[in-house]
């Protein structure tokens, strides 16, 4: 370090002025990075902790909320740090740490924000079916599984109000009609269930019923699926129903699952899949 005429000091190794503000910001930037890391962990860890039953669902969502706020704060502080870096012509290290904090904070804030916007764009329903007048019914064994898992949502369909909300949000979720024999459609549907990685709970070729469940990777939420295949004068009709065990809103997950199933099923039957509006 060396003195200058103005009474300040200069960092001779870097060739840049060393001021109290600069020294304080150099100490603050690692703290901002630490905040961004903690915010990201608060977004990532609630799912595994909930699956391990270390925290309840309310606490898990609370951690995510705090992580989002922490990420927002980290983004604001990282931007201020980058502004200082630009003004003071800082070295590479504080710039790199500030950029890393900005990126991690943006992820911690942005992911919950995108979830929120997605939830606001779809109706708060959790039971989607191609037949809202006569939905496929879950068989007793699957109902027993839901009871054992303490499923909060009833397996009884919600009726006309839910149907109206579904038709408005997902007008393409309709019965599937194929000009193929029921046995062919049943085999293709069973193959599709396995290809999608669902857990096959039951299959009944004589009644055309297939039941399965799909568990999310992060939180381990389980949704139940029942498929009903019936002969028709002009071929075969397939209806599918997907219902979440917990949660008032599925954030569009069940409709997306049915669409993926439909696309893969059509491909297995050698048919062009319907387009999603």
C-alpha positions as a Markdown table, in Angstrom:
| # | Residue | x | y | z |
|---|---|---|---|---|
| 1 | Unk | 0.0 | 0.0 | 0.0 |
| 2 | Unk | 1.2 | 3.6 | -0.6 |
| 3 | Unk | 0.0 | 7.1 | 0.4 |
| 4 | Unk | -1.3 | 9.7 | -2.1 |
| 5 | Unk | -1.6 | 13.4 | -1.8 |
| 6 | Unk | -5.3 | 13.3 | -1.0 |
| 7 | Unk | -4.7 | 11.3 | 2.1 |
| 8 | Unk | -6.2 | 8.1 | 0.7 |
| 9 | Unk | -4.5 | 4.8 | 0.1 |
| 10 | Unk | -4.0 | 2.8 | -3.1 |
| 11 | Unk | -3.9 | -0.9 | -3.5 |
| 12 | Unk | -0.6 | -1.0 | -5.4 |
| 13 | Unk | -1.0 | -4.7 | -6.2 |
| 14 | Unk | -4.2 | -4.1 | -8.1 |
| 15 | Unk | -3.6 | -0.5 | -9.1 |
| 16 | Unk | -7.1 | 0.5 | -7.8 |
| 17 | Unk | -8.1 | 2.9 | -5.0 |
| 18 | Unk | -8.9 | 1.2 | -1.7 |
| 19 | Unk | -11.7 | 3.0 | 0.1 |
| 20 | Unk | -13.8 | 2.1 | 3.2 |
| 21 | Unk | -16.7 | 1.5 | 0.8 |
| 22 | Unk | -14.6 | -0.8 | -1.4 |
| 23 | Unk | -13.3 | -2.8 | 1.5 |
| 24 | Unk | -16.7 | -3.2 | 3.0 |
| 25 | Unk | -18.2 | -4.3 | -0.3 |
| 26 | Unk | -15.4 | -6.9 | -0.7 |
| 27 | Unk | -16.6 | -8.3 | 2.6 |
| 28 | Unk | -20.3 | -8.1 | 1.7 |
| 29 | Unk | -20.1 | -9.9 | -1.7 |
| 30 | Unk | -19.3 | -13.3 | -0.2 |
| 31 | Unk | -22.2 | -12.8 | 2.2 |
| 32 | Unk | -24.5 | -12.0 | -0.7 |
| 33 | Unk | -23.3 | -15.2 | -2.4 |
| 34 | Unk | -24.0 | -17.1 | 0.8 |
| 35 | Unk | -27.5 | -15.7 | 0.9 |
| 36 | Unk | -28.1 | -16.8 | -2.7 |
| 37 | Unk | -26.9 | -20.3 | -1.9 |
| 38 | Unk | -29.1 | -20.6 | 1.2 |
| 39 | Unk | -32.1 | -19.3 | -0.8 |
| 40 | Unk | -31.5 | -22.0 | -3.5 |
| 41 | Unk | -31.2 | -24.7 | -0.9 |
| 42 | Unk | -34.5 | -23.5 | 0.6 |
| 43 | Unk | -36.0 | -24.1 | -2.8 |
| 44 | Unk | -34.4 | -27.5 | -3.4 |
| 45 | Unk | -34.5 | -29.2 | 0.0 |
| 46 | Unk | -38.2 | -29.0 | 0.9 |
| 47 | Unk | -39.1 | -31.8 | -1.5 |
| 48 | Unk | -36.6 | -34.4 | -0.3 |
| 49 | Unk | -37.3 | -33.3 | 3.4 |
| 50 | Unk | -41.0 | -33.8 | 2.8 |
| 51 | Unk | -40.5 | -37.2 | 1.2 |
| 52 | Unk | -38.4 | -38.2 | 4.2 |
| 53 | Unk | -41.2 | -37.0 | 6.5 |
| 54 | Unk | -38.7 | -34.6 | 8.1 |
| 55 | Unk | -41.1 | -31.7 | 7.6 |
| 56 | Unk | -44.8 | -31.3 | 6.9 |
| 57 | Unk | -46.2 | -29.9 | 3.7 |
| 58 | Unk | -46.9 | -26.5 | 5.2 |
| 59 | Unk | -43.4 | -26.2 | 6.5 |
| 60 | Unk | -42.0 | -27.3 | 3.1 |
| 61 | Unk | -44.0 | -24.7 | 1.3 |
| 62 | Unk | -42.9 | -22.1 | 3.9 |
| 63 | Unk | -39.3 | -22.9 | 3.2 |
| 64 | Unk | -39.9 | -22.4 | -0.5 |
| 65 | Unk | -41.5 | -19.0 | 0.2 |
| 66 | Unk | -38.6 | -17.9 | 2.3 |
| 67 | Unk | -36.2 | -19.1 | -0.4 |
| 68 | Unk | -38.0 | -17.0 | -3.0 |
| 69 | Unk | -37.7 | -13.9 | -0.8 |
| 70 | Unk | -34.1 | -14.7 | -0.1 |
| 71 | Unk | -33.4 | -15.1 | -3.8 |
| 72 | Unk | -35.1 | -11.8 | -4.5 |
| 73 | Unk | -32.9 | -10.1 | -1.9 |
| 74 | Unk | -29.8 | -11.8 | -3.3 |
| 75 | Unk | -30.6 | -10.5 | -6.8 |
| 76 | Unk | -31.0 | -7.0 | -5.6 |
| 77 | Unk | -27.8 | -7.0 | -3.6 |
| 78 | Unk | -25.8 | -8.7 | -6.4 |
| 79 | Unk | -26.9 | -6.0 | -8.8 |
| 80 | Unk | -25.7 | -3.4 | -6.4 |
| 81 | Unk | -22.4 | -5.2 | -6.0 |
| 82 | Unk | -22.0 | -5.4 | -9.8 |
| 83 | Unk | -22.7 | -1.7 | -10.0 |
| 84 | Unk | -20.0 | -1.0 | -7.5 |
| 85 | Unk | -17.7 | -3.4 | -9.5 |
| 86 | Unk | -18.3 | -1.3 | -12.6 |
| 87 | Unk | -17.7 | 2.0 | -10.9 |
| 88 | Unk | -14.6 | 1.0 | -9.1 |
| 89 | Unk | -13.2 | -1.2 | -11.9 |
| 90 | Unk | -13.0 | -4.1 | -9.6 |
| 91 | Unk | -10.9 | -7.2 | -10.2 |
| 92 | Unk | -12.3 | -10.4 | -11.7 |
| 93 | Unk | -13.0 | -12.2 | -8.4 |
| 94 | Unk | -15.6 | -9.9 | -7.0 |
| 95 | Unk | -17.3 | -9.6 | -10.4 |
| 96 | Unk | -17.4 | -13.4 | -10.7 |
| 97 | Unk | -18.8 | -13.8 | -7.2 |
| 98 | Unk | -21.4 | -11.1 | -7.8 |
| 99 | Unk | -22.5 | -12.7 | -11.1 |
| 100 | Unk | -22.7 | -16.2 | -9.4 |
| 101 | Unk | -24.9 | -14.7 | -6.6 |
| 102 | Unk | -27.1 | -13.0 | -9.2 |
| 103 | Unk | -27.6 | -16.3 | -11.1 |
| 104 | Unk | -28.3 | -18.4 | -8.0 |
| 105 | Unk | -30.6 | -15.8 | -6.6 |
| 106 | Unk | -32.5 | -15.5 | -9.8 |
| 107 | Unk | -33.1 | -19.3 | -9.9 |
| 108 | Unk | -34.2 | -19.3 | -6.3 |
| 109 | Unk | -36.7 | -16.5 | -7.0 |
| 110 | Unk | -37.6 | -17.3 | -10.5 |
| 111 | Unk | -38.7 | -21.0 | -10.1 |
| 112 | Unk | -41.3 | -20.3 | -7.4 |
| 113 | Unk | -42.5 | -17.2 | -9.4 |
| 114 | Unk | -43.0 | -19.4 | -12.5 |
| 115 | Unk | -44.9 | -21.9 | -10.4 |
| 116 | Unk | -47.1 | -19.2 | -9.1 |
| 117 | Unk | -47.8 | -17.8 | -12.6 |
| 118 | Unk | -48.6 | -21.3 | -13.8 |
| 119 | Unk | -51.0 | -21.9 | -10.9 |
| 120 | Unk | -52.8 | -18.6 | -11.6 |
| 121 | Unk | -53.2 | -19.6 | -15.3 |
| 122 | Unk | -55.2 | -22.8 | -14.6 |
| 123 | Unk | -58.3 | -23.6 | -12.5 |
| 124 | Unk | -57.8 | -24.8 | -9.0 |
| 125 | Unk | -58.9 | -28.4 | -9.7 |
| 126 | Unk | -57.1 | -31.7 | -9.2 |
| 127 | Unk | -59.3 | -34.2 | -11.0 |
| 128 | Unk | -59.2 | -34.4 | -14.9 |
| 129 | Unk | -61.1 | -36.8 | -17.1 |
| 130 | Unk | -62.0 | -37.3 | -20.7 |
| 131 | Unk | -65.6 | -38.2 | -19.6 |
| 132 | Unk | -67.0 | -35.6 | -17.2 |
| 133 | Unk | -70.5 | -37.0 | -17.4 |
| 134 | Unk | -69.6 | -40.6 | -16.5 |
| 135 | Unk | -65.9 | -40.5 | -15.3 |
| 136 | Unk | -64.0 | -43.8 | -15.0 |
| 137 | Unk | -64.3 | -45.0 | -11.4 |
| 138 | Unk | -61.4 | -46.2 | -9.2 |
| 139 | Unk | -61.7 | -49.8 | -8.1 |
| 140 | Unk | -61.8 | -50.8 | -4.4 |
| 141 | Unk | -58.1 | -51.8 | -4.3 |
| 142 | Unk | -56.9 | -48.3 | -5.4 |
| 143 | Unk | -59.3 | -46.6 | -3.1 |
| 144 | Unk | -57.8 | -48.7 | -0.3 |
| 145 | Unk | -54.3 | -47.5 | -1.4 |
| 146 | Unk | -55.5 | -43.9 | -1.3 |
| 147 | Unk | -57.0 | -44.4 | 2.2 |
| 148 | Unk | -53.8 | -46.0 | 3.5 |
| 149 | Unk | -51.8 | -43.0 | 2.1 |
| 150 | Unk | -54.2 | -40.6 | 3.8 |
| 151 | Unk | -55.2 | -39.0 | 0.5 |
| 152 | Unk | -56.9 | -35.7 | 1.3 |
| 153 | Unk | -58.9 | -35.6 | -2.0 |
| 154 | Unk | -62.0 | -37.8 | -2.4 |
| 155 | Unk | -62.1 | -40.3 | -5.2 |
| 156 | Unk | -65.7 | -39.1 | -5.9 |
| 157 | Unk | -65.8 | -36.8 | -8.9 |
| 158 | Unk | -66.7 | -33.2 | -8.2 |
| 159 | Unk | -69.6 | -32.9 | -10.6 |
| 160 | Unk | -70.7 | -30.2 | -13.0 |
| 161 | Unk | -68.7 | -27.3 | -11.5 |
| 162 | Unk | -65.4 | -29.2 | -11.9 |
| 163 | Unk | -66.5 | -30.3 | -15.4 |
| 164 | Unk | -67.2 | -26.7 | -16.4 |
| 165 | Unk | -63.8 | -25.5 | -15.2 |
| 166 | Unk | -62.1 | -28.3 | -17.0 |
| 167 | Unk | -63.8 | -27.8 | -20.3 |
| 168 | Unk | -62.9 | -24.1 | -20.2 |
| 169 | Unk | -59.2 | -24.7 | -19.4 |
| 170 | Unk | -58.6 | -27.9 | -21.3 |
| 171 | Unk | -61.1 | -28.2 | -24.1 |
| 172 | Unk | -59.0 | -30.9 | -25.9 |
| 173 | Unk | -59.4 | -33.4 | -23.0 |
| 174 | Unk | -62.1 | -35.5 | -24.7 |
| 175 | Unk | -62.9 | -39.2 | -25.2 |
| 176 | Unk | -60.6 | -41.0 | -27.6 |
| 177 | Unk | -62.3 | -43.0 | -30.4 |
| 178 | Unk | -60.3 | -45.6 | -32.4 |
| 179 | Unk | -61.3 | -47.7 | -35.3 |
| 180 | Unk | -59.5 | -50.6 | -33.8 |
| 181 | Unk | -60.7 | -53.6 | -31.7 |
| 182 | Unk | -60.7 | -53.2 | -27.9 |
| 183 | Unk | -58.0 | -55.8 | -27.4 |
| 184 | Unk | -55.6 | -53.8 | -29.6 |
| 185 | Unk | -56.4 | -50.6 | -27.8 |
| 186 | Unk | -56.1 | -52.3 | -24.4 |
| 187 | Unk | -52.7 | -53.7 | -25.3 |
| 188 | Unk | -51.5 | -50.3 | -26.6 |
| 189 | Unk | -52.8 | -48.5 | -23.5 |
| 190 | Unk | -51.1 | -51.0 | -21.2 |
| 191 | Unk | -47.8 | -50.6 | -23.1 |
| 192 | Unk | -48.2 | -46.8 | -22.8 |
| 193 | Unk | -48.6 | -47.0 | -19.1 |
| 194 | Unk | -45.4 | -49.0 | -18.8 |
| 195 | Unk | -43.5 | -46.7 | -21.2 |
| 196 | Unk | -44.5 | -43.7 | -19.1 |
| 197 | Unk | -42.9 | -45.2 | -16.0 |
| 198 | Unk | -46.2 | -45.3 | -14.0 |
| 199 | Unk | -46.8 | -47.9 | -11.4 |
| 200 | Unk | -49.3 | -50.4 | -12.7 |
| 201 | Unk | -51.8 | -51.1 | -9.9 |
| 202 | Unk | -54.3 | -53.4 | -11.8 |
| 203 | Unk | -55.3 | -54.6 | -15.2 |
| 204 | Unk | -58.6 | -56.2 | -16.2 |
| 205 | Unk | -58.8 | -57.1 | -19.9 |
| 206 | Unk | -62.3 | -58.6 | -19.5 |
| 207 | Unk | -63.7 | -55.2 | -18.3 |
| 208 | Unk | -61.2 | -52.9 | -20.1 |
| 209 | Unk | -60.0 | -51.3 | -16.9 |
| 210 | Unk | -56.3 | -50.3 | -16.2 |
| 211 | Unk | -55.3 | -48.5 | -13.0 |
| 212 | Unk | -51.9 | -46.9 | -12.4 |
| 213 | Unk | -50.2 | -44.3 | -10.3 |
| 214 | Unk | -47.6 | -41.7 | -11.0 |
| 215 | Unk | -45.3 | -40.2 | -8.4 |
| 216 | Unk | -43.5 | -36.9 | -8.8 |
| 217 | Unk | -39.7 | -37.0 | -8.4 |
| 218 | Unk | -39.3 | -34.0 | -6.2 |
| 219 | Unk | -42.0 | -34.0 | -3.5 |
| 220 | Unk | -43.2 | -37.6 | -4.1 |
| 221 | Unk | -46.8 | -36.5 | -4.7 |
| 222 | Unk | -48.8 | -39.5 | -6.1 |
| 223 | Unk | -51.6 | -39.1 | -8.6 |
| 224 | Unk | -53.9 | -42.0 | -9.5 |
| 225 | Unk | -54.9 | -42.9 | -13.0 |
| 226 | Unk | -57.8 | -45.1 | -14.2 |
| 227 | Unk | -58.3 | -46.0 | -17.9 |
| 228 | Unk | -61.6 | -47.4 | -19.2 |
| 229 | Unk | -61.7 | -49.1 | -22.7 |
| 230 | Unk | -65.1 | -49.9 | -24.1 |
| 231 | Unk | -66.3 | -51.4 | -27.5 |
| 232 | Unk | -68.2 | -49.1 | -29.7 |
| 233 | Unk | -70.2 | -49.8 | -32.9 |
| 234 | Unk | -67.5 | -48.0 | -34.9 |
| 235 | Unk | -64.5 | -49.2 | -33.0 |
| 236 | Unk | -63.3 | -48.6 | -29.4 |
| 237 | Unk | -63.7 | -45.7 | -26.9 |
| 238 | Unk | -61.0 | -45.0 | -24.4 |
| 239 | Unk | -61.5 | -42.7 | -21.4 |
| 240 | Unk | -58.9 | -41.8 | -18.8 |
| 241 | Unk | -59.0 | -40.0 | -15.5 |
| 242 | Unk | -56.1 | -38.6 | -13.5 |
| 243 | Unk | -56.6 | -37.4 | -9.9 |
| 244 | Unk | -54.2 | -36.0 | -7.3 |
| 245 | Unk | -54.3 | -37.5 | -3.8 |
| 246 | Unk | -53.6 | -34.1 | -2.2 |
| 247 | Unk | -53.8 | -30.5 | -3.1 |
| 248 | Unk | -56.7 | -28.3 | -4.2 |
| 249 | Unk | -54.9 | -27.4 | -7.4 |
| 250 | Unk | -52.7 | -29.7 | -9.5 |
| 251 | Unk | -51.2 | -26.7 | -11.4 |
| 252 | Unk | -52.1 | -28.4 | -14.6 |
| 253 | Unk | -50.2 | -31.6 | -13.9 |
| 254 | Unk | -53.1 | -34.1 | -14.5 |
| 255 | Unk | -54.1 | -32.5 | -17.8 |
| 256 | Unk | -50.5 | -32.6 | -18.9 |
| 257 | Unk | -50.2 | -36.3 | -17.9 |
| 258 | Unk | -53.3 | -37.2 | -19.9 |
| 259 | Unk | -52.0 | -35.3 | -23.0 |
| 260 | Unk | -48.6 | -37.1 | -22.8 |
| 261 | Unk | -50.5 | -40.5 | -22.4 |
| 262 | Unk | -52.6 | -39.6 | -25.4 |
| 263 | Unk | -49.7 | -38.6 | -27.6 |
| 264 | Unk | -47.8 | -41.8 | -26.8 |
| 265 | Unk | -50.9 | -44.0 | -27.2 |
| 266 | Unk | -51.6 | -42.6 | -30.6 |
| 267 | Unk | -48.0 | -43.3 | -31.7 |
| 268 | Unk | -48.2 | -46.9 | -30.5 |
| 269 | Unk | -51.4 | -47.3 | -32.5 |
| 270 | Unk | -49.7 | -45.8 | -35.5 |
| 271 | Unk | -51.9 | -42.8 | -35.6 |
| 272 | Unk | -51.2 | -39.0 | -35.7 |
| 273 | Unk | -51.7 | -37.6 | -32.2 |
| 274 | Unk | -54.2 | -34.7 | -31.8 |
| 275 | Unk | -52.7 | -31.3 | -31.5 |
| 276 | Unk | -52.9 | -29.5 | -28.1 |
| 277 | Unk | -54.6 | -26.1 | -28.5 |
